Structure formats: structure tokens, C-alpha cells
Amino acid sequence: METRCKDLLRTAREAVLQNKVTILLQPIISLQNEKILGYEILARGPVNSSVYDASVLIWAIEQAGLQSEFNEGVLRLAMSLKSSTLSKGQKLFINVDIISTVGLKYRLTNTIRESGFEPEDVVFELTERVWREKNEGNLVPSVTNAIQKEGFKVALDDMVTPVDFVTALSSRPDFVKLDMSCVSNMLTNEKHRFAVRNWVKRMHDQGIAVIGEGVDKWEKLHILKELGVDYGQGYLIGVPHPTDQVSHLSVIL
């Protein structure tokens, strides 16, 4: 066990410090007009390595204390995609721990400017781990506001409970993402479906767009459309692809 842990840490360290992290893109589409809004960046370890799986990679990076280097590396890899991969106006959703990465948010403007991206086409996703565990002293609303002042967009990920939606309303992100468990629960729980419908309306009243995750069945897609959810993401819509295959990506609808 100890030998395996050492191997994971060594491989993760090499992946981060030698820029060997694998980047995949998964499409997010409009449920109204079926156009591609943009893509979420999904980071993996080197192909065929012991840290290819995202959860293993993140664990090893945290154990090695390389979160800051990893986040900035993913950001720079993402910024290198624009000219050859994305169409004009498409957004790039980047999941980085912008709160705990010391100084990262202060380097964003220069990195984005050098890449050719327009700030409004970059969406920083704050995951449940970030906005639930690190929201002491109303930190998430202040960070969200600071990012938006630079012209970037913000999405709060992993919406499940009423408390999550209240946090979203107080933080005023540009997007919220319904967790896949929330979407799945709507298939069998009518009360939950009714509650989500109300929360979607409240998000819209505040100008916040809603994205449904984990769309892997037609039934989920139909419910999201029925509830007025703006965008969808999941394996039914499009599986994660290597960056050089995005131009050939087919979206199922």
C-alpha cells in the first residue's frame, strides 16, 4: 500500500510539474435552441497512468501539496485552446479552486489577455467543496463579485439542497449547475421536482442561468426542458473528448 501511494504521488508530481495533465472537453448545450454554449474542462492524469482517474489525481495532488501549481497549470492549458478549438463566443468552464489558490485570481487578467480569450467567455466553476467548506465570513459572494468585476463569469456547481440555492441567490453567480443526483431524483420524486421548478424560477428572476448535469437519459432531458432549465450537460448530450476532437464532436438531441 505504501509503495502504491508513493507511486501515485510521484506520478502526480511529474504530471503537474512537467505539464503532462490530460485535458478533456465536455459540451454544454442550450435546451432551447440546441446550440453549444461551451465546454467544461475536465482534467485527468497522463493517459494510461496510475493517476488518470480524476479522483485519484486530485487526491494525489492534495497529498503532494501541489494544488496551486495544478490549478494554474490547468488554467494555462485551458487558455491555450482558444484559437484552434473553440468557435467564437463559446465559453470555457474551468473548475479551479480559485479561493485557496494563493494569488491565482490576481494573475487571471494577464493570462486571459495573453490567450486571446474574451473575459466573458471564461466561466470559473466553484465546486461544492469550495463554496460549502470555504464560505466562512461570506467569502463566496465576495470572491464571486471580485471575479465578475474583472469581466469573467462564475458558476456554482453541485446544487442539491435548498441551502445550496440560498447560497446561490446571495452570491449572484452567472450560472448554477444542478448536481446529477438532483437531476436523477426528479425522475421519481414529484415533490423534489416541484421544488426544483420553484428554484429555477427564482434563479431566473435574479438573472442566473441554470445548467442540468448528469443528463444520460432522455427522461432527464425532457424533465429539465419541462422545468425551464436553460442548459444541459451529460453523456447523452456529449461525452468528454480530447481537445483535438472537438471540431468533430456530435451532440445528440
C-alpha positions as CSV (number, residue, x, y, z in Angstrom):
1,M,0.0,0.0,0.0
2,E,2.8,2.4,0.9
3,T,4.6,1.6,-2.4
4,R,1.4,2.4,-4.4
5,C,0.9,5.7,-2.5
6,K,4.4,6.7,-3.3
7,D,3.9,5.8,-7.0
8,L,0.7,7.9,-7.1
9,L,2.4,10.9,-5.6
10,R,5.4,10.6,-7.8
11,T,3.3,10.3,-11.0
12,A,1.0,13.1,-10.0
13,R,4.0,15.4,-9.2
14,E,5.5,14.6,-12.7
15,A,2.2,15.3,-14.4
16,V,1.8,18.7,-12.7
17,L,5.4,19.9,-12.9
18,Q,6.1,18.6,-16.4
19,N,2.7,19.7,-17.9
20,K,1.5,16.2,-18.6
21,V,-2.0,16.7,-17.3
22,T,-4.6,15.5,-19.8
23,I,-7.4,17.9,-20.8
24,L,-10.8,16.7,-22.0
25,L,-13.8,18.9,-23.1
26,Q,-17.5,18.1,-22.5
27,P,-20.1,20.2,-24.2
28,I,-22.8,22.2,-22.5
29,I,-25.8,22.9,-24.8
30,S,-28.8,25.1,-24.8
31,L,-32.0,23.1,-24.2
32,Q,-34.0,25.7,-26.2
33,N,-32.1,26.0,-29.4
34,E,-29.6,23.1,-29.1
35,K,-26.6,25.3,-29.7
36,I,-23.3,24.6,-27.9
37,L,-22.9,27.2,-25.1
38,G,-19.4,26.0,-24.4
39,Y,-17.3,23.2,-22.9
40,E,-16.3,22.2,-19.4
41,I,-12.6,21.5,-18.9
42,L,-12.1,18.1,-17.3
43,A,-8.5,17.4,-16.0
44,R,-7.1,13.9,-15.9
45,G,-3.7,12.4,-15.3
46,P,-1.5,11.2,-18.2
47,V,-3.2,8.6,-20.3
48,N,-2.6,5.0,-19.1
49,S,-1.0,6.3,-15.9
50,S,-2.0,5.4,-12.3
51,V,-3.4,8.9,-11.8
52,Y,-5.5,9.1,-14.9
53,D,-8.8,8.9,-12.9
54,A,-9.8,12.4,-11.8
55,S,-10.5,11.4,-8.1
56,V,-7.1,9.7,-7.8
57,L,-5.3,12.6,-9.5
58,I,-6.9,15.2,-7.2
59,W,-6.2,13.0,-4.1
60,A,-2.5,12.7,-5.0
61,I,-2.1,16.4,-5.8
62,E,-3.6,17.3,-2.5
63,Q,-1.3,14.9,-0.7
64,A,1.7,16.3,-2.5
65,G,0.6,19.9,-1.7
66,L,0.5,20.8,-5.4
67,Q,-3.0,22.4,-5.6
68,S,-1.7,25.8,-6.6
69,E,0.6,24.5,-9.3
70,F,-2.1,22.2,-10.6
71,N,-4.8,24.9,-10.8
72,E,-2.5,27.4,-12.5
73,G,-1.4,24.7,-15.0
74,V,-4.9,23.7,-15.9
75,L,-5.8,27.4,-16.4
76,R,-2.8,27.9,-18.8
77,L,-3.7,24.7,-20.7
78,A,-7.3,25.9,-21.0
79,M,-6.2,29.3,-22.2
80,S,-4.1,27.6,-25.0
81,L,-7.2,26.1,-26.6
82,K,-9.0,29.2,-27.9
83,S,-7.6,29.8,-31.4
84,S,-7.7,26.2,-32.5
85,T,-10.5,24.6,-30.7
86,L,-13.5,26.8,-29.7
87,S,-15.8,28.8,-32.0
88,K,-16.3,32.5,-31.5
89,G,-18.5,33.2,-28.5
90,Q,-18.3,29.7,-27.0
91,K,-17.5,29.6,-23.3
92,L,-14.9,27.6,-21.4
93,F,-16.0,26.3,-18.0
94,I,-12.9,25.9,-15.8
95,N,-13.1,24.1,-12.4
96,V,-10.3,25.5,-10.3
97,D,-10.1,26.2,-6.5
98,I,-9.7,29.9,-7.1
99,I,-10.3,30.7,-3.4
100,S,-7.5,28.6,-2.0
101,T,-5.0,29.1,-4.8
102,V,-3.0,32.0,-3.4
103,G,-2.6,34.9,-5.9
104,L,-4.3,33.0,-8.8
105,K,-7.1,35.4,-9.2
106,Y,-4.7,38.3,-9.4
107,R,-2.9,36.7,-12.3
108,L,-6.1,35.9,-14.2
109,T,-6.4,39.1,-16.2
110,N,-2.9,38.9,-17.8
111,T,-3.2,35.1,-18.5
112,I,-6.6,35.6,-20.2
113,R,-5.4,38.7,-22.1
114,E,-2.4,36.9,-23.5
115,S,-4.5,33.9,-24.6
116,G,-6.9,35.8,-26.9
117,F,-10.0,34.8,-24.8
118,E,-12.5,37.5,-24.0
119,P,-13.1,37.5,-20.2
120,E,-16.8,37.0,-20.6
121,D,-16.1,33.7,-22.4
122,V,-14.3,32.3,-19.3
123,V,-16.5,30.7,-16.6
124,F,-14.9,29.8,-13.3
125,E,-16.7,26.9,-11.6
126,L,-16.7,26.9,-7.8
127,T,-17.5,23.4,-6.7
128,E,-19.4,22.2,-3.6
129,R,-16.1,21.7,-1.8
130,V,-15.2,25.3,-2.4
131,W,-18.4,27.2,-1.7
132,R,-19.7,25.0,1.1
133,E,-16.5,24.4,3.1
134,K,-14.9,27.8,2.5
135,N,-17.8,30.1,2.8
136,E,-16.9,31.4,6.2
137,G,-17.5,35.1,6.6
138,N,-19.5,35.3,3.4
139,L,-16.3,34.6,1.4
140,V,-18.0,33.1,-1.7
141,P,-20.2,36.1,-2.5
142,S,-17.1,38.4,-2.2
143,V,-14.9,36.2,-4.4
144,T,-17.7,35.8,-7.0
145,N,-18.1,39.6,-7.1
146,A,-14.3,40.1,-7.5
147,I,-14.1,37.7,-10.4
148,Q,-17.1,39.2,-12.1
149,K,-15.6,42.7,-11.7
150,E,-12.7,41.5,-13.9
151,G,-15.3,40.6,-16.6
152,F,-15.3,36.8,-16.1
153,K,-18.3,34.6,-15.4
154,V,-18.9,32.4,-12.3
155,A,-20.8,29.2,-11.9
156,L,-21.7,27.5,-8.7
157,D,-21.5,23.7,-9.1
158,D,-23.3,20.8,-7.4
159,M,-26.6,22.4,-6.4
160,V,-28.7,19.9,-4.4
161,T,-30.3,21.3,-1.3
162,P,-32.4,24.4,-0.5
163,V,-29.4,25.8,1.4
164,D,-27.4,25.5,-1.8
165,F,-29.9,27.6,-3.8
166,V,-30.0,30.2,-1.0
167,T,-26.2,30.4,-1.2
168,A,-26.5,30.9,-5.0
169,L,-29.1,33.7,-4.6
170,S,-26.8,35.5,-2.1
171,S,-23.7,35.0,-4.3
172,R,-25.3,36.1,-7.6
173,P,-23.2,33.9,-9.9
174,D,-23.9,33.9,-13.7
175,F,-24.7,30.1,-13.7
176,V,-25.7,27.4,-11.3
177,K,-25.3,23.7,-12.1
178,L,-27.8,21.2,-10.8
179,D,-25.9,18.2,-9.4
180,M,-26.6,14.9,-11.2
181,S,-28.1,13.5,-8.1
182,C,-30.6,16.4,-8.0
183,V,-31.5,15.7,-11.7
184,S,-31.8,11.9,-11.1
185,N,-34.1,12.5,-8.1
186,M,-36.6,14.4,-10.2
187,L,-37.4,11.2,-12.1
188,T,-39.1,9.6,-9.2
189,N,-39.8,12.4,-6.6
190,E,-42.6,14.7,-7.6
191,K,-42.1,17.0,-4.5
192,H,-38.5,17.4,-5.4
193,R,-39.3,18.1,-9.0
194,F,-41.8,20.8,-7.8
195,A,-39.2,22.3,-5.5
196,V,-36.6,22.5,-8.3
197,R,-39.1,24.1,-10.6
198,N,-39.6,26.9,-8.0
199,W,-35.8,27.3,-7.5
200,V,-35.2,27.5,-11.3
201,K,-37.8,30.3,-11.4
202,R,-36.1,32.2,-8.6
203,M,-32.7,31.8,-10.3
204,H,-34.2,33.2,-13.5
205,D,-35.8,36.1,-11.6
206,Q,-32.2,37.1,-10.5
207,G,-30.8,36.7,-14.0
208,I,-29.0,33.4,-13.1
209,A,-28.9,30.7,-15.8
210,V,-29.4,27.1,-14.8
211,I,-27.5,24.1,-16.1
212,G,-28.5,20.5,-15.5
213,E,-25.7,17.9,-15.1
214,G,-25.6,14.2,-15.5
215,V,-28.0,14.1,-18.5
216,D,-27.6,10.5,-19.5
217,K,-31.2,9.5,-20.2
218,W,-33.9,11.0,-22.4
219,E,-36.2,11.2,-19.4
220,K,-33.9,13.5,-17.6
221,L,-33.5,15.7,-20.7
222,H,-37.3,16.0,-21.0
223,I,-37.8,16.9,-17.3
224,L,-35.1,19.6,-17.5
225,K,-36.8,21.1,-20.5
226,E,-40.2,21.0,-18.8
227,L,-38.8,22.8,-15.7
228,G,-37.3,25.6,-17.8
229,V,-33.7,24.7,-17.2
230,D,-31.5,26.6,-19.7
231,Y,-28.7,24.2,-20.5
232,G,-27.7,20.6,-20.2
233,Q,-24.6,18.5,-19.9
234,G,-24.0,14.8,-19.7
235,Y,-23.2,11.6,-21.6
236,L,-26.5,11.7,-23.6
237,I,-25.6,15.1,-24.9
238,G,-21.9,14.5,-25.5
239,V,-19.1,12.5,-23.8
240,P,-15.8,14.1,-22.8
241,H,-13.4,14.4,-25.8
242,P,-9.7,15.1,-26.3
243,T,-9.2,18.7,-27.3
244,D,-8.2,17.8,-30.9
245,Q,-11.5,16.0,-31.5
246,V,-13.9,18.8,-30.5
247,S,-14.4,20.0,-34.1
248,H,-15.7,16.6,-34.9
249,L,-17.9,16.3,-31.8
250,S,-21.5,15.3,-32.4
251,V,-24.2,16.4,-30.0
252,I,-27.2,14.1,-29.5
253,L,-30.6,15.8,-29.3
